[in-house]
Amino acid sequence: MEKERSNDQKQQNKQTKNSEELSESKNNCQVSTSFAFQHQFRRNSIQNQTNSERREGSVTDSSFLLFAQIIVCGTLFGIATILLWQLPFSTRFRNRLEPVASMPVQQDELECSRTCRIQLVESIAQNLTFPVEYSQQPALSTFSAWNILINSAKNSLLIAAYKSSLRGKHVLGEQALNNISFQGEKMFEAFISAGLDRGIQIKMVENAVAKDKGDNEDGTSLAKRGVLNRRVLNLQKIFNTGVMHSKVIVADNKHFYLGSANLDWRSLTQKMEMGVLVQDCPCLSRDLARIFEIYWQASVKKCAKEVQKMIQQMPPAFYNSQKPLAIFDGENNKLDVHLSASPRSLNSPRRSWDLNDIVEAIKNAKTFILIHVMDYFPMFLYTQKGKYWPPIDNAIREAILRGVKIKIISTALHFPNKGLGFLKSLEVLGERHSGGSVSVKIFKVPADSFAYQPVLQRDRRTHKKFLMTDDTLIIGTSNWSGDYFEDLGTGVAIVLKQTEKRRKIPQIFKQMKNLFERDWNSNYAHLLNFYIKNCLEENEGKESNRICEIEKDPNLLTNFVDINRTTSTQ
């Protein structure tokens, strides 16, 4: 009897299991929060990309036969068309046969190579002064670049934003000092004018959920006023990890801004930011619009499975590291340019991964590397906490051993005991190798002359993210830790490379080197050993309040409970 009961129980369990599996198979959107599922999603996406590349690169014998048949048929058709064209058709009928669509891609690229203009854009924190010898090649201000894009737009604006906090009142209160947040207030008004007065179609994708007070307030406000169509991309809800960390504005699919600056008043007047303004360049602008479209479509998906299906159906990138767009600067220097992005699992087919571009640039550097990045961590900080992540760090160490001279500007904003330890180990390796070297400085924007000092002291910092070598310049939106490249945080970068052997240094390279040296030699960049001694070991010196970072004021956070769940920082 007991044996029969046991068999009945087993049969019942089996039926229950089958029923559950059937129910699960009917559900097209099962959201899994396990890391195993997330990693499988990333692997599947990368494998699909790899398989696609293999299919493109391999041709079987039958493919050769088919190709030959197509060539023969095409040739015969071409001859017939030419003969028919000589017949006395009416001009009207001939015009109907001619294409009326836009220029072919090749002609479009030739046009872009002549018209594309790329210039550096930066924000300089208020009340900073630099040596006069570095003032000969100033970059365009972020405020000016955004104004150019918004005020000159004729049809459309596409905005991808980590946050939208243009008005100071969200943090400083209704009585906010105008000289601190006035540029953000002006940008808020510019969006209203574009969307309501001029009828520009504006689409915004913004990160969710907000971390700090006011982060999403102005995007929400503009949407309620009918200025723009706004969506939020909540990657944590879809994948249980990640943030939308890209920062771009595209105007009329012809011009764009890409860089480190958030859609935030502090990125205009309180932080050091770096980006580019690209004008009269529809080729690259359309490519950036394709990246934006991924965010736009993903924002309405409910689970990872839906996003994966969507990615597989997205059109491929126009350009990548293997097929860049060739442009010429004002001095007729040829530059190969493309856009790259992270994470790989959210990249459309043929899109370059920005981590690969960074590592390749470091590996190919011959004499020098200049790095300016807010966070430098060869580890995961927010997801998979503490896991070692060596791709960039290993490439830098190999460069040292090759004899490359490296300078790094960074901050001590997050986890300084860990971050500065990694940077110190690079310096030690450089000291023990006769060829290469690494010098590190910690950049701190002082806040002692400002009202609202507790609020602004931590926000006044360098937020730049760029790399420059002998022949490559990469400007992006991602900090350098594993979370930004390997996980599901979005990022975008523009890569400029000079490939001609006989060449002059492009003007944009000269300008970037000048700006780096300006920051490096300023009073705000402190030697690594000096910072460690004064801020980590002693922390009681009279200079500590001016050069040392402080802990973030918890009153600025939207929810105290969510501090440890945050997967990224600004």
C-alpha positions in Angstrom: 0.0 0.0 0.0 2.8 2.4 0.9 4.6 1.6 -2.3 1.4 2.4 -4.3 1.1 5.7 -2.3 4.7 6.5 -3.1 4.2 5.8 -6.8 1.0 7.9 -6.8 2.9 10.8 -5.1 5.7 10.6 -7.7 3.2 10.6 -10.5 1.4 13.6 -9.0 4.7 15.5 -8.6 5.6 14.7 -12.2 2.2 16.0 -13.4 2.6 19.2 -11.3 6.1 19.8 -12.7 4.8 19.3 -16.3 2.0 21.7 -15.6 4.4 24.3 -14.3 6.7 23.9 -17.3 3.7 24.2 -19.6 2.5 27.3 -17.8 6.0 28.8 -18.0 6.3 28.0 -21.7 3.1 29.9 -22.4 4.3 32.9 -20.6 6.4 34.9 -23.1 7.8 37.3 -20.6 9.2 35.5 -17.6 11.4 38.0 -15.7 14.3 36.3 -14.0 16.3 38.3 -11.4 19.1 35.8 -11.1 22.6 36.7 -12.2 22.8 33.4 -14.1 19.9 34.6 -16.4 21.6 38.0 -16.9 24.9 36.4 -17.9 23.1 34.0 -20.2 21.4 37.0 -21.8 24.7 38.6 -22.4 26.3 35.4 -23.7 23.4 34.8 -26.1 23.6 38.3 -27.4 27.3 38.2 -27.9 27.1 34.7 -29.4 24.4 35.9 -31.9 26.7 38.8 -32.8 29.7 36.4 -33.3 27.6 33.9 -35.3 26.4 36.7 -37.5 30.0 37.8 -38.1 31.0 34.3 -39.0 28.1 33.9 -41.4 29.2 37.1 -43.1 32.8 36.0 -43.3 32.4 32.4 -44.5 31.3 31.5 -48.1 30.6 27.9 -49.1 31.1 26.5 -52.5 27.4 26.7 -53.2 27.5 30.4 -52.3 30.2 30.9 -54.9 28.0 29.2 -57.5 25.0 31.3 -56.5 27.2 34.4 -56.6 28.4 33.6 -60.1 24.9 33.1 -61.3 23.8 36.4 -59.8 26.8 38.2 -61.5 25.9 36.7 -64.9 22.2 37.6 -64.6 23.1 41.1 -63.3 25.4 41.7 -66.3 22.8 40.6 -68.8 20.2 42.7 -67.1 22.5 45.7 -67.1 23.2 45.3 -70.9 19.5 45.1 -71.6 18.8 48.2 -69.5 21.5 50.2 -71.3 20.1 49.2 -74.7 16.5 50.0 -73.7 17.7 53.4 -72.3 18.8 54.4 -75.8 15.3 54.1 -77.1 13.4 57.4 -77.5 11.5 57.3 -74.3 9.9 60.5 -73.2 11.7 62.6 -70.6 8.8 62.2 -68.3 8.9 58.4 -68.4 12.7 58.4 -67.9 12.3 60.6 -64.9 9.9 58.1 -63.5 12.6 55.4 -63.8 15.2 57.4 -62.1 15.4 57.1 -58.2 14.0 60.0 -56.2 15.3 58.8 -52.9 18.2 60.3 -50.9 21.8 60.0 -52.1 23.4 56.6 -52.1 25.5 55.8 -49.1 28.8 56.2 -50.9 27.9 59.7 -52.1 26.5 60.6 -48.7 29.8 59.5 -47.1 31.8 61.6 -49.5 29.6 64.6 -48.6 30.1 63.9 -44.8 33.9 63.6 -45.2 33.8 67.2 -46.4 31.2 68.7 -44.2 31.6 67.0 -40.8 33.0 69.3 -38.1 34.0 68.0 -34.7 35.0 70.3 -31.9 35.8 69.8 -28.3 33.3 70.9 -25.7 34.0 71.3 -22.0 32.5 72.7 -18.7 34.8 74.5 -16.3 33.7 74.8 -12.7 33.0 78.4 -11.6 35.8 80.3 -9.9 38.6 78.2 -11.2 41.6 79.9 -12.7 44.3 78.4 -15.0 47.7 79.6 -16.2 47.4 82.0 -19.0 49.6 80.0 -21.4 46.9 77.4 -21.7 44.2 79.9 -22.8 45.2 80.0 -26.5 43.0 77.0 -27.5 39.8 77.1 -25.4 37.1 74.6 -26.0 33.5 75.5 -26.6 31.5 75.6 -23.4 28.9 72.9 -22.9 26.3 75.6 -22.4 27.1 77.1 -25.8 27.1 73.7 -27.5 23.7 72.7 -26.1 22.3 76.2 -27.1 23.5 75.7 -30.6 21.8 72.3 -30.9 18.5 73.3 -29.3 18.1 76.7 -30.8 19.1 75.7 -34.4 17.0 72.5 -34.5 14.4 72.6 -37.3 12.6 69.3 -36.9 13.7 67.0 -34.1 15.7 66.6 -30.9 16.7 63.2 -29.4 17.9 63.2 -25.8 19.4 60.3 -23.8 19.9 61.4 -20.2 21.0 59.9 -17.0 19.2 62.7 -15.2 17.3 65.9 -15.9 17.9 68.5 -13.2 18.3 71.8 -15.0 16.8 74.1 -12.3 18.6 74.6 -9.1 15.5 74.8 -7.0 15.2 71.0 -6.7 18.4 70.9 -4.6 19.0 74.5 -3.5 15.3 75.5 -2.8 13.2 78.1 -4.4 15.6 80.9 -3.4 18.5 79.3 -5.4 21.3 81.7 -6.2 20.9 82.7 -9.9 24.7 82.8 -10.6 25.0 79.1 -9.6 22.3 77.5 -11.6 21.4 80.2 -14.2 22.7 78.2 -17.2 20.5 75.3 -16.4 17.5 77.5 -16.0 18.3 79.0 -19.5 18.4 75.5 -21.0 15.1 74.6 -19.4 13.6 77.7 -21.1 15.3 76.8 -24.4 13.6 73.4 -24.4 10.2 75.0 -23.8 10.7 77.4 -26.6 11.8 74.6 -29.0 9.0 72.3 -28.2 6.1 74.7 -27.8 6.9 77.8 -29.7 8.8 76.2 -32.7 7.0 72.9 -32.7 10.2 70.8 -32.6 9.5 67.1 -32.0 11.5 66.2 -28.9 12.0 62.7 -27.6 13.7 62.0 -24.3 14.8 58.7 -22.7 15.8 59.1 -19.1 17.2 56.7 -16.5 15.0 55.4 -13.8 14.8 55.2 -10.8 16.2 58.6 -9.7 19.0 58.4 -7.2 19.3 62.0 -6.0 16.7 64.7 -5.3 15.6 66.4 -8.5 17.3 63.9 -10.8 14.2 63.4 -13.0 12.2 66.5 -12.1 12.7 68.6 -15.1 12.2 65.8 -17.7 8.9 65.1 -15.9 8.0 68.8 -15.9 8.7 69.3 -19.6 6.7 66.2 -20.5 3.7 67.5 -18.4 3.8 70.8 -20.2 3.7 69.0 -23.6 7.2 70.1 -24.5 8.5 66.6 -25.2 7.7 62.9 -25.4 9.5 61.3 -22.4 10.2 57.7 -21.6 12.1 56.2 -18.7 14.5 53.2 -19.1 14.5 51.2 -15.9 17.2 48.5 -16.5 17.0 47.4 -12.9 13.4 46.5 -13.4 14.1 44.5 -16.6 17.4 42.9 -15.7 17.7 43.6 -11.9 20.9 45.6 -12.7 22.2 48.5 -14.7 21.5 52.2 -15.4 20.9 54.3 -18.5 24.2 56.3 -18.2 24.5 57.7 -21.8 24.5 61.5 -22.4 23.7 62.6 -25.9 21.6 65.2 -27.8 20.9 64.7 -31.5 19.4 67.5 -33.6 17.7 66.9 -36.9 19.8 63.7 -37.4 22.5 66.1 -38.6 24.3 67.5 -35.5 24.9 66.1 -32.0 26.5 66.4 -28.6 28.1 63.4 -26.9 30.1 63.6 -23.6 30.3 63.4 -19.9 27.8 66.2 -19.0 24.5 65.2 -17.5 21.4 67.3 -18.3 22.0 69.0 -15.0 22.8 72.6 -13.9 25.9 71.3 -12.0 27.3 69.9 -15.2 27.2 73.4 -16.7 28.7 75.4 -13.8 30.1 73.2 -11.1 31.8 70.3 -12.7 34.7 69.7 -15.2 33.1 68.0 -18.2 34.4 66.9 -21.6 32.5 66.2 -24.8 32.2 66.9 -28.5 29.9 68.9 -30.7 29.5 67.3 -34.1 27.9 69.5 -36.8 26.8 69.0 -40.4 27.5 65.2 -40.1 24.3 63.3 -41.0 26.3 60.0 -41.4 27.4 59.9 -37.7 24.2 61.6 -36.4 22.0 58.9 -38.0 24.3 56.2 -36.4 23.9 57.8 -33.0 20.1 58.0 -33.6 20.2 54.2 -34.0 21.8 53.9 -30.5 19.1 56.2 -29.1 16.4 54.1 -30.8 17.6 51.0 -28.8 17.0 52.9 -25.5 13.7 54.2 -26.8 12.4 50.8 -27.7 13.8 49.0 -24.6 12.0 51.5 -22.3 8.7 49.9 -23.1 9.8 46.3 -22.8 8.9 44.3 -19.8 11.6 41.7 -19.5 15.0 40.6 -20.8 13.5 38.2 -23.3 11.6 41.0 -25.0 14.7 43.2 -25.1 16.9 40.4 -26.6 14.3 39.8 -29.3 14.2 43.5 -30.1 18.0 43.8 -30.3 18.1 41.0 -32.9 15.7 42.9 -35.1 17.5 46.3 -34.8 19.3 47.6 -38.0 23.1 47.3 -37.8 25.5 50.1 -37.0 26.5 52.2 -40.0 30.2 52.4 -38.8 32.5 50.6 -36.5 36.2 50.1 -35.8 36.5 47.9 -38.9 34.5 50.3 -41.1 34.9 53.8 -39.8 33.8 57.1 -41.5 36.7 59.0 -43.0 36.6 62.7 -42.5 39.0 65.6 -43.1 39.7 68.4 -40.6 40.4 72.0 -41.5 44.1 71.2 -42.3 43.1 68.3 -44.5 44.2 65.7 -42.0 42.3 62.4 -42.5 40.6 61.0 -39.4 38.7 57.7 -39.1 35.7 58.2 -36.8 33.1 55.8 -35.4 30.7 55.5 -32.4 31.0 52.6 -30.0 28.8 51.6 -27.1 28.2 49.4 -24.0 27.0 47.0 -22.9 27.6 44.5 -25.8 24.3 42.8 -25.0 22.4 46.0 -25.9 24.4 46.7 -29.0 22.9 46.3 -32.4 24.8 44.1 -34.9 28.2 45.4 -36.0 28.3 48.0 -33.3 31.8 48.3 -31.7 32.2 47.8 -28.0 33.8 50.9 -26.4 35.8 48.7 -24.0 37.5 47.1 -27.0 38.3 50.5 -28.5 39.8 51.7 -25.2 42.0 48.6 -24.7 43.1 48.6 -28.4 44.1 52.2 -28.2 46.2 51.5 -25.1 47.8 48.4 -26.7 48.7 50.4 -29.8 50.1 53.4 -28.0 53.8 54.0 -28.9 55.0 56.9 -26.8 52.3 58.4 -24.6 48.9 57.9 -23.1 46.8 60.6 -21.4 43.8 59.5 -19.3 41.3 61.7 -17.5 38.5 59.8 -15.9 36.5 60.3 -12.7 36.7 56.7 -11.5 39.5 54.2 -12.2 38.8 50.8 -10.7 39.9 47.4 -12.1 36.9 45.8 -10.4 33.2 45.8 -10.2 31.9 48.4 -7.7 28.2 48.1 -7.6 27.2 44.7 -9.1 29.3 41.6 -8.4 30.9 43.8 -5.7 34.7 43.3 -5.3 35.1 41.1 -8.4 38.4 41.8 -10.1 38.2 43.3 -13.6 41.6 43.7 -15.3 41.1 44.5 -19.0 42.1 48.2 -18.9 44.5 47.8 -16.0 46.4 44.9 -17.8 46.6 46.9 -21.0 48.2 49.9 -19.1 50.7 47.6 -17.3 51.7 46.1 -20.7 52.1 49.7 -22.1 54.5 50.6 -19.2 56.6 47.6 -20.0 56.8 48.7 -23.7 58.2 52.0 -22.6 55.1 54.2 -22.9 54.8 57.3 -20.8 51.4 57.6 -19.1 49.7 60.3 -17.2 46.4 59.8 -15.3 44.1 62.4 -13.8 41.4 60.9 -11.6 39.4 61.6 -8.4 39.1 60.2 -5.0 35.4 60.4 -4.9 34.3 56.8 -4.4 36.0 54.2 -2.3 39.3 56.1 -2.2 41.3 53.5 -0.2 40.7 50.9 -3.0 40.9 53.2 -6.0 44.0 55.1 -5.0 45.7 51.7 -4.1 45.2 50.5 -7.7 46.6 53.8 -9.0 49.5 53.6 -6.7 50.4 50.1 -7.9 50.6 51.5 -11.4 53.0 54.2 -10.3 55.2 51.7 -8.5 55.4 49.5 -11.6 56.5 52.6 -13.6 59.1 53.5 -11.1 60.7 50.0 -11.3 60.8 49.9 -15.1 63.5 51.9 -16.9 61.4 52.6 -20.0 57.8 53.4 -19.3 56.3 55.4 -16.5 53.0 56.3 -14.8 52.3 59.6 -13.0 48.9 60.1 -11.3 47.3 63.2 -10.0 44.0 63.6 -8.1 41.9 66.5 -9.2 39.8 68.3 -6.6 37.6 71.3 -7.4 37.5 73.5 -4.2 34.2 74.7 -2.9 35.3 76.9 0.0 34.2 80.2 -1.7 30.6 79.1 -2.3 27.4 79.4 -0.4 25.5 76.1 -0.1 29.0 74.6 0.5 27.8 71.3 2.1 25.6 70.7 -1.0 28.2 71.7 -3.6 31.5 70.6 -2.1 31.1 67.0 -3.4 29.4 68.0 -6.6 32.3 70.3 -7.6 34.6 67.8 -9.2 36.0 66.6 -12.4 33.6 64.3 -14.3 35.6 63.9 -17.6 36.0 60.6 -19.3 38.6 60.5 -22.1 41.7 58.8 -23.4 44.3 60.1 -25.8 47.3 58.3 -27.4 49.8 59.1 -30.2 47.1 58.5 -32.8 43.7 57.9 -31.0 41.2 60.1 -29.1 38.3 58.5 -27.3 35.7 60.6 -25.5 32.9 58.8 -23.7 30.2 58.7 -21.0 31.5 55.8 -18.9 33.6 55.7 -15.8 36.3 53.0 -15.8 35.0 50.1 -13.7 33.6 46.8 -14.8 30.0 47.8 -14.1 30.0 50.4 -16.9 31.3 48.0 -19.6 30.6 44.4 -18.7 27.3 44.8 -16.9 24.1 46.4 -18.1 24.9 50.1 -17.7 24.6 52.0 -21.0 27.5 54.1 -22.4 28.5 55.7 -25.7 31.9 56.9 -27.0 33.2 58.7 -30.1 36.5 57.3 -31.4 38.8 59.4 -33.6 41.9 57.8 -35.1 44.6 59.1 -37.4 45.8 56.3 -39.7 48.0 58.1 -42.3 51.7 57.4 -41.8 52.9 60.8 -43.1 50.8 63.2 -41.1 50.5 66.3 -39.2 49.0 66.3 -35.7 45.3 67.1 -36.1 44.1 70.3 -34.5 41.7 68.5 -32.2 44.5 66.3 -30.9 46.7 69.4 -30.2 43.8 71.1 -28.4 43.0 68.1 -26.2 46.6 67.7 -25.2 46.7 71.4 -24.3 43.6 71.0 -22.2 45.0 68.0 -20.4 48.3 69.7 -19.6 46.3 72.7 -18.3 44.4 70.5 -15.8 47.6 68.5 -15.0 49.7 71.6 -14.2 46.9 73.5 -12.3 46.6 74.1 -8.6 43.7 71.7 -8.4 45.7 68.6 -9.5 47.6 67.0 -6.6 50.3 64.3 -6.7 49.0 60.9 -5.6 51.3 60.5 -2.7 50.4 64.0 -1.4 46.7 63.2 -1.5 47.1 59.9 0.2 49.2 61.4 3.0 47.0 64.5 3.6 43.5 63.0 3.0 43.7 59.3 3.8 46.5 59.0 6.4 46.3 62.2 8.3 43.0 64.0 7.2 43.6 66.7 9.8 45.9 69.1 7.9 44.9 72.7 7.2 44.6 71.9 3.5 42.3 68.9 4.0 39.1 70.8 3.6 40.3 72.3 0.3 41.8 69.2 -1.4 40.0 66.2 0.2 36.7 64.7 -0.8 33.9 64.5 1.8 31.2 61.9 2.2 28.0 62.6 0.3 25.3 64.4 2.2 22.5 61.8 2.7 19.9 64.5 2.6 20.5 64.7 -1.2 19.4 61.1 -1.8 15.8 60.4 -2.8 15.6 57.4 -0.5 18.0 56.6 2.3 17.1 52.9 2.2 18.2 52.6 -1.5 21.8 53.8 -1.0 23.3 50.3 -1.1 21.2 49.2 -4.0 22.5 51.9 -6.3 24.3 50.4 -9.3 26.0 53.5 -10.5 27.0 57.1 -9.9 26.8 60.2 -11.9 
